[in-house]
């Protein structure tokens, strides 16, 4: 099984959409909420060079955010990344 990590905030609609797509695919993910944790948000920003959420990694490869995740889905590349 692939390792999927997603950094989110509680009320972010893009975070909800990204998690929904991952759940539809049956992908298990580890979620890190950065709402009230400036250190964790800083870590996410340093790893991704981005400050927005969600930020998603699949098998230690930075995918990007919700738009990039859906672009992978539209181009039929997401299933391969998730090994499904």
ABEGO torsion letter per residue (X at the ends): XBBBBBBBBAABAAAAAAAAAAAAAGBBBBBBBAAABAAAAAAAAAAAGBABOBBBBBGGBBAEBAAAAAAAAAAGAAAAAAGX
